[in-house]
């Protein structure tokens, strides 16, 4: 809800809402909310496309190569051409040093 900070403020005499009225309004606003289990809600979502639940992801993981380094900030393995600075034997990539 947007607030107009330039609008004139009400005096205490002009404020007619009592504490009980404000509490009843708060309860009315919350009465429309539905408690829903997040797990049940997530199970009902279907992603567009084919059903891939039976598929397995196979990725060949290679160890760090001689021309690669691990950034000391983001911990990503990058090519040596991405080294921006070295400090105390630690290497930082262009993205993190930038």
Beta strands, then each sheet from edge to edge (+ up, - down):
strand 1: 68-70
strand 2: 77-79
strand 3: 83-87
strand 4: 90-93
sheet 1: 1+ 2-
sheet 2: 3+ 4-
end
